[in-house]
Amino acid sequence: MPLFRIFLVAFNVLLITFLVYRLMQIFRSNSKAKRWVLPIGIFLLLLPSLMLMGILRSSAAYILVYPVAIGLFIYLIKDDVTR
């Protein structure tokens, strides 16, 4: 079980690093989607912090929907800079 937690934390660090990297690329580009991509990306990055601070409550829906939202967001922005 401790090994699983280490892999989970490493995966989350990798995912957040990739998300920040892509958001910085989109910020520097002349993308037309910049106006909606940046606020959504920043919100998705801040959402777990807001729950840890107690501003938002965690629920089963969050646990199920958040990974799907992150995956869909990364899929939508993966080629945004190269277009």
N, CA, C and O atoms as a GROMACS GRO file, in nm:
protein
  332
    1MET      N    1   0.080  -0.120   0.000
    1MET     CA    2   0.000   0.000   0.000
    1MET      C    3   0.085   0.127   0.000
    1MET      O    4   0.051   0.222  -0.071
    2PRO      N    5   0.195   0.134   0.076
    2PRO     CA    6   0.278   0.255   0.069
    2PRO      C    7   0.336   0.279  -0.069
    2PRO      O    8   0.353   0.394  -0.110
    3LEU      N    9   0.368   0.173  -0.141
    3LEU     CA   10   0.420   0.188  -0.276
    3LEU      C   11   0.314   0.249  -0.369
    3LEU      O   12   0.346   0.331  -0.455
    4PHE      N   13   0.189   0.207  -0.350
    4PHE     CA   14   0.080   0.263  -0.430
    4PHE      C   15   0.066   0.413  -0.405
    4PHE      O   16   0.045   0.489  -0.499
    5ARG      N   17   0.078   0.455  -0.281
    5ARG     CA   18   0.068   0.598  -0.248
    5ARG      C   19   0.182   0.677  -0.312
    5ARG      O   20   0.161   0.788  -0.359
    6ILE      N   21   0.301   0.620  -0.313
    6ILE     CA   22   0.415   0.687  -0.375
    6ILE      C   23   0.389   0.705  -0.524
    6ILE      O   24   0.415   0.812  -0.579
    7PHE      N   25   0.339   0.601  -0.590
    7PHE     CA   26   0.308   0.612  -0.733
    7PHE      C   27   0.195   0.713  -0.758
    7PHE      O   28   0.199   0.786  -0.856
    8LEU      N   29   0.097   0.716  -0.670
    8LEU     CA   30  -0.014   0.810  -0.686
    8LEU      C   31   0.034   0.955  -0.672
    8LEU      O   32  -0.006   1.041  -0.751
    9VAL      N   33   0.117   0.981  -0.574
    9VAL     CA   34   0.171   1.116  -0.555
    9VAL      C   35   0.260   1.154  -0.673
    9VAL      O   36   0.253   1.267  -0.721
   10ALA      N   37   0.342   1.062  -0.720
   10ALA     CA   38   0.429   1.090  -0.835
   10ALA      C   39   0.346   1.120  -0.959
   10ALA      O   40   0.379   1.210  -1.036
   11PHE      N   41   0.239   1.045  -0.979
   11PHE     CA   42   0.152   1.069  -1.094
   11PHE      C   43   0.087   1.206  -1.084
   11PHE      O   44   0.079   1.278  -1.184
   12ASN      N   45   0.040   1.244  -0.966
   12ASN     CA   46  -0.024   1.375  -0.949
   12ASN      C   47   0.074   1.488  -0.972
   12ASN      O   48   0.040   1.589  -1.033
   13VAL      N   49   0.197   1.472  -0.925
   13VAL     CA   50   0.300   1.574  -0.948
   13VAL      C   51   0.328   1.587  -1.098
   13VAL      O   52   0.339   1.698  -1.149
   14LEU      N   53   0.338   1.476  -1.166
   14LEU     CA   54   0.361   1.476  -1.311
   14LEU      C   55   0.245   1.542  -1.384
   14LEU      O   56   0.268   1.622  -1.475
   15LEU      N   57   0.124   1.511  -1.346
   15LEU     CA   58   0.007   1.567  -1.411
   15LEU      C   59  -0.002   1.718  -1.390
   15LEU      O   60  -0.029   1.792  -1.485
   16ILE      N   61   0.020   1.764  -1.270
   16ILE     CA   62   0.013   1.908  -1.241
   16ILE      C   63   0.126   1.983  -1.312
   16ILE      O   64   0.105   2.093  -1.363
   17THR      N   65   0.244   1.924  -1.314
   17THR     CA   66   0.356   1.986  -1.386
   17THR      C   67   0.325   2.000  -1.534
   17THR      O   68   0.352   2.104  -1.594
   18PHE      N   69   0.269   1.894  -1.593
   18PHE     CA   70   0.233   1.900  -1.735
   18PHE      C   71   0.125   2.005  -1.760
   18PHE      O   72   0.132   2.078  -1.858
   19LEU      N   73   0.027   2.012  -1.671
   19LEU     CA   74  -0.081   2.109  -1.687
   19LEU      C   75  -0.028   2.252  -1.680
   19LEU      O   76  -0.067   2.336  -1.761
   20VAL      N   77   0.059   2.279  -1.586
   20VAL     CA   78   0.118   2.414  -1.575
   20VAL      C   79   0.203   2.445  -1.698
   20VAL      O   80   0.199   2.556  -1.750
   21TYR      N   81   0.280   2.347  -1.744
   21TYR     CA   82   0.363   2.366  -1.864
   21TYR      C   83   0.277   2.400  -1.986
   21TYR      O   84   0.309   2.493  -2.060
   22ARG      N   85   0.168   2.327  -2.006
   22ARG     CA   86   0.081   2.354  -2.122
   22ARG      C   87   0.012   2.489  -2.108
   22ARG      O   88  -0.004   2.561  -2.207
   23LEU      N   89  -0.030   2.524  -1.986
   23LEU     CA   90  -0.093   2.655  -1.967
   23LEU      C   91   0.004   2.769  -1.996
   23LEU      O   92  -0.034   2.872  -2.052
   24MET      N   93   0.130   2.751  -1.959
   24MET     CA   94   0.230   2.854  -1.990
   24MET      C   95   0.253   2.864  -2.140
   24MET      O   96   0.271   2.974  -2.192
   25GLN      N   97   0.253   2.751  -2.210
   25GLN     CA   98   0.268   2.756  -2.356
   25GLN      C   99   0.150   2.827  -2.420
   25GLN      O  100   0.169   2.908  -2.511
   26ILE      N  101   0.030   2.799  -2.373
   26ILE     CA  102  -0.088   2.864  -2.430
   26ILE      C  103  -0.088   3.012  -2.396
   26ILE      O  104  -0.128   3.094  -2.480
   27PHE      N  105  -0.044   3.049  -2.277
   27PHE     CA  106  -0.036   3.190  -2.238
   27PHE      C  107   0.058   3.266  -2.330
   27PHE      O  108   0.030   3.381  -2.365
   28ARG      N  109   0.169   3.206  -2.369
   28ARG     CA  110   0.266   3.272  -2.456
   28ARG      C  111   0.228   3.271  -2.603
   28ARG      O  112   0.286   3.344  -2.683
   29SER      N  113   0.132   3.189  -2.640
   29SER     CA  114   0.094   3.177  -2.782
   29SER      C  115  -0.010   3.282  -2.818
   29SER      O  116  -0.058   3.358  -2.734
   30ASN      N  117  -0.044   3.282  -2.945
   30ASN     CA  118  -0.149   3.370  -2.996
   30ASN      C  119  -0.276   3.292  -3.022
   30ASN      O  120  -0.348   3.318  -3.119
   31SER      N  121  -0.303   3.197  -2.937
   31SER     CA  122  -0.419   3.110  -2.954
   31SER      C  123  -0.549   3.186  -2.934
   31SER      O  124  -0.560   3.273  -2.846
   32LYS      N  125  -0.649   3.153  -3.016
   32LYS     CA  126  -0.780   3.215  -3.002
   32LYS      C  127  -0.853   3.163  -2.879
   32LYS      O  128  -0.940   3.231  -2.823
   33ALA      N  129  -0.819   3.043  -2.836
   33ALA     CA  130  -0.887   2.981  -2.722
   33ALA      C  131  -0.826   3.023  -2.588
   33ALA      O  132  -0.867   2.973  -2.483
   34LYS      N  133  -0.730   3.114  -2.591
   34LYS     CA  134  -0.662   3.156  -2.469
   34LYS      C  135  -0.758   3.213  -2.366
   34LYS      O  136  -0.738   3.197  -2.246
   35ARG      N  137  -0.862   3.280  -2.411
   35ARG     CA  138  -0.956   3.346  -2.320
   35ARG      C  139  -1.033   3.249  -2.234
   35ARG      O  140  -1.070   3.284  -2.122
   36TRP      N  141  -1.060   3.128  -2.281
   36TRP     CA  142  -1.134   3.031  -2.200
   36TRP      C  143  -1.045   2.922  -2.142
   36TRP      O  144  -1.079   2.864  -2.039
   37VAL      N  145  -0.932   2.894  -2.205
   37VAL     CA  146  -0.844   2.788  -2.157
   37VAL      C  147  -0.776   2.826  -2.026
   37VAL      O  148  -0.772   2.746  -1.933
   38LEU      N  149  -0.723   2.947  -2.018
   38LEU     CA  150  -0.649   2.988  -1.898
   38LEU      C  151  -0.736   2.991  -1.772
   38LEU      O  152  -0.695   2.936  -1.670
   39PRO      N  153  -0.855   3.052  -1.774
   39PRO     CA  154  -0.935   3.051  -1.650
   39PRO      C  155  -0.979   2.910  -1.608
   39PRO      O  156  -0.980   2.879  -1.489
   40ILE      N  157  -1.016   2.827  -1.704
   40ILE     CA  158  -1.057   2.690  -1.670
   40ILE      C  159  -0.940   2.612  -1.614
   40ILE      O  160  -0.955   2.539  -1.516
   41GLY      N  161  -0.823   2.626  -1.675
   41GLY     CA  162  -0.705   2.555  -1.626
   41GLY      C  163  -0.665   2.599  -1.487
   41GLY      O  164  -0.630   2.516  -1.403
   42ILE      N  165  -0.669   2.729  -1.462
   42ILE     CA  166  -0.634   2.779  -1.328
   42ILE      C  167  -0.736   2.731  -1.226
   42ILE      O  168  -0.699   2.696  -1.114
   43PHE      N  169  -0.863   2.730  -1.262
   43PHE     CA  170  -0.967   2.679  -1.171
   43PHE      C  171  -0.944   2.532  -1.139
   43PHE      O  172  -0.956   2.491  -1.023
   44LEU      N  173  -0.911   2.452  -1.240
   44LEU     CA  174  -0.886   2.310  -1.215
   44LEU      C  175  -0.763   2.288  -1.128
   44LEU      O  176  -0.758   2.193  -1.050
   45LEU      N  177  -0.664   2.375  -1.141
   45LEU     CA  178  -0.546   2.362  -1.055
   45LEU      C  179  -0.575   2.406  -0.912
   45LEU      O  180  -0.518   2.350  -0.818
   46LEU      N  181  -0.662   2.504  -0.893
   46LEU     CA  182  -0.691   2.555  -0.759
   46LEU      C  183  -0.797   2.475  -0.685
   46LEU      O  184  -0.806   2.485  -0.562
   47LEU      N  185  -0.876   2.398  -0.754
   47LEU     CA  186  -0.988   2.326  -0.692
   47LEU      C  187  -0.945   2.235  -0.576
   47LEU      O  188  -1.009   2.241  -0.471
   48PRO      N  189  -0.842   2.152  -0.590
   48PRO     CA  190  -0.803   2.071  -0.474
   48PRO      C  191  -0.754   2.155  -0.356
   48PRO      O  192  -0.778   2.119  -0.240
   49SER      N  193  -0.688   2.267  -0.383
   49SER     CA  194  -0.642   2.355  -0.275
   49SER      C  195  -0.761   2.417  -0.202
   49SER      O  196  -0.758   2.432  -0.079
   50LEU      N  197  -0.864   2.454  -0.276
   50LEU     CA  198  -0.982   2.511  -0.213
   50LEU      C  199  -1.050   2.410  -0.121
   50LEU      O  200  -1.106   2.447  -0.018
   51MET      N  201  -1.046   2.283  -0.159
   51MET     CA  202  -1.104   2.181  -0.073
   51MET      C  203  -1.019   2.158   0.052
   51MET      O  204  -1.072   2.136   0.161
   52LEU      N  205  -0.888   2.162   0.036
   52LEU     CA  206  -0.801   2.145   0.153
   52LEU      C  207  -0.816   2.260   0.251
   52LEU      O  208  -0.803   2.240   0.372
   53MET      N  209  -0.843   2.380   0.201
   53MET     CA  210  -0.862   2.497   0.288
   53MET      C  211  -1.001   2.500   0.349
   53MET      O  212  -1.026   2.581   0.438
   54GLY      N  213  -1.091   2.415   0.302
   54GLY     CA  214  -1.225   2.409   0.358
   54GLY      C  215  -1.324   2.503   0.292
   54GLY      O  216  -1.435   2.519   0.343
   55ILE      N  217  -1.287   2.565   0.182
   55ILE     CA  218  -1.379   2.656   0.113
   55ILE      C  219  -1.486   2.578   0.038
   55ILE      O  220  -1.603   2.618   0.038
   56LEU      N  221  -1.448   2.469  -0.025
   56LEU     CA  222  -1.542   2.379  -0.092
   56LEU      C  223  -1.543   2.245  -0.020
   56LEU      O  224  -1.442   2.204   0.037
   57ARG      N  225  -1.656   2.178  -0.025
   57ARG     CA  226  -1.666   2.047   0.039
   57ARG      C  227  -1.637   1.937  -0.061
   57ARG      O  228  -1.677   1.945  -0.178
   58SER      N  229  -1.569   1.835  -0.016
   58SER     CA  230  -1.542   1.719  -0.100
   58SER      C  231  -1.664   1.627  -0.099
   58SER      O  232  -1.733   1.614   0.002
   59SER      N  233  -1.688   1.564  -0.212
   59SER     CA  234  -1.802   1.473  -0.222
   59SER      C  235  -1.765   1.359  -0.316
   59SER      O  236  -1.661   1.362  -0.382
   60ALA      N  237  -1.852   1.261  -0.322
   60ALA     CA  238  -1.829   1.148  -0.412
   60ALA      C  239  -1.833   1.194  -0.558
   60ALA      O  240  -1.760   1.141  -0.641
   61ALA      N  241  -1.917   1.291  -0.588
   61ALA     CA  242  -1.924   1.342  -0.725
   61ALA      C  243  -1.792   1.407  -0.765
   61ALA      O  244  -1.746   1.391  -0.879
   62TYR      N  245  -1.731   1.480  -0.673
   62TYR     CA  246  -1.602   1.542  -0.704
   62TYR      C  247  -1.497   1.436  -0.732
   62TYR      O  248  -1.420   1.447  -0.828
   63ILE      N  249  -1.493   1.333  -0.649
   63ILE     CA  250  -1.393   1.228  -0.666
   63ILE      C  251  -1.410   1.157  -0.800
   63ILE      O  252  -1.311   1.112  -0.857
   64LEU      N  253  -1.532   1.146  -0.849
   64LEU     CA  254  -1.556   1.081  -0.978
   64LEU      C  255  -1.540   1.174  -1.096
   64LEU      O  256  -1.493   1.133  -1.202
   65VAL      N  257  -1.579   1.299  -1.081
   65VAL     CA  258  -1.582   1.393  -1.194
   65VAL      C  259  -1.448   1.463  -1.217
   65VAL      O  260  -1.411   1.489  -1.331
   66TYR      N  261  -1.374   1.494  -1.110
   66TYR     CA  262  -1.250   1.571  -1.124
   66TYR      C  263  -1.147   1.504  -1.214
   66TYR      O  264  -1.091   1.571  -1.301
   67PRO      N  265  -1.118   1.374  -1.199
   67PRO     CA  266  -1.020   1.312  -1.290
   67PRO      C  267  -1.066   1.314  -1.436
   67PRO      O  268  -0.984   1.329  -1.527
   68VAL      N  269  -1.196   1.300  -1.458
   68VAL     CA  270  -1.249   1.306  -1.595
   68VAL      C  271  -1.234   1.448  -1.650
   68VAL      O  272  -1.199   1.465  -1.766
   69ALA      N  273  -1.260   1.547  -1.568
   69ALA     CA  274  -1.247   1.687  -1.611
   69ALA      C  275  -1.103   1.720  -1.645
   69ALA      O  276  -1.077   1.786  -1.745
   70ILE      N  277  -1.009   1.676  -1.563
   70ILE     CA  278  -0.867   1.700  -1.591
   70ILE      C  279  -0.827   1.630  -1.720
   70ILE      O  280  -0.759   1.690  -1.804
   71GLY      N  281  -0.867   1.505  -1.737
   71GLY     CA  282  -0.834   1.431  -1.859
   71GLY      C  283  -0.891   1.496  -1.984
   71GLY      O  284  -0.822   1.508  -2.086
   72LEU      N  285  -1.016   1.538  -1.978
   72LEU     CA  286  -1.080   1.604  -2.092
   72LEU      C  287  -1.012   1.737  -2.122
   72LEU      O  288  -0.992   1.772  -2.238
   73PHE      N  289  -0.978   1.811  -2.018
   73PHE     CA  290  -0.911   1.940  -2.038
   73PHE      C  291  -0.775   1.922  -2.105
   73PHE      O  292  -0.741   1.996  -2.197
   74ILE      N  293  -0.698   1.824  -2.058
   74ILE     CA  294  -0.567   1.798  -2.120
   74ILE      C  295  -0.585   1.753  -2.264
   74ILE      O  296  -0.506   1.792  -2.351
   75TYR      N  297  -0.686   1.672  -2.291
   75TYR     CA  298  -0.713   1.630  -2.429
   75TYR      C  299  -0.746   1.750  -2.517
   75TYR      O  300  -0.702   1.757  -2.632
   76LEU      N  301  -0.823   1.844  -2.466
   76LEU     CA  302  -0.864   1.960  -2.546
   76LEU      C  303  -0.749   2.057  -2.571
   76LEU      O  304  -0.747   2.124  -2.674
   77ILE      N  305  -0.653   2.066  -2.478
   77ILE     CA  306  -0.546   2.163  -2.496
   77ILE      C  307  -0.416   2.102  -2.548
   77ILE      O  308  -0.319   2.175  -2.569
   78LYS      N  309  -0.413   1.973  -2.570
   78LYS     CA  310  -0.285   1.909  -2.604
   78LYS      C  311  -0.225   1.961  -2.734
   78LYS      O  312  -0.103   1.968  -2.746
   79ASP      N  313  -0.306   1.996  -2.831
   79ASP     CA  314  -0.256   2.046  -2.958
   79ASP      C  315  -0.293   2.191  -2.983
   79ASP      O  316  -0.282   2.238  -3.097
   80ASP      N  317  -0.335   2.262  -2.881
   80ASP     CA  318  -0.384   2.398  -2.900
   80ASP      C  319  -0.277   2.493  -2.946
   80ASP      O  320  -0.306   2.584  -3.024
   81VAL      N  321  -0.153   2.476  -2.902
   81VAL     CA  322  -0.045   2.567  -2.939
   81VAL      C  323   0.000   2.543  -3.082
   81VAL      O  324   0.039   2.638  -3.150
   82THR      N  325  -0.004   2.420  -3.129
   82THR     CA  326   0.047   2.388  -3.261
   82THR      C  327  -0.052   2.419  -3.372
   82THR      O  328  -0.014   2.418  -3.489
   83ARG      N  329  -0.176   2.447  -3.339
   83ARG     CA  330  -0.275   2.477  -3.444
   83ARG      C  331  -0.258   2.615  -3.499
   83ARG      O  332  -0.333   2.656  -3.588
   0.00000   0.00000   0.00000
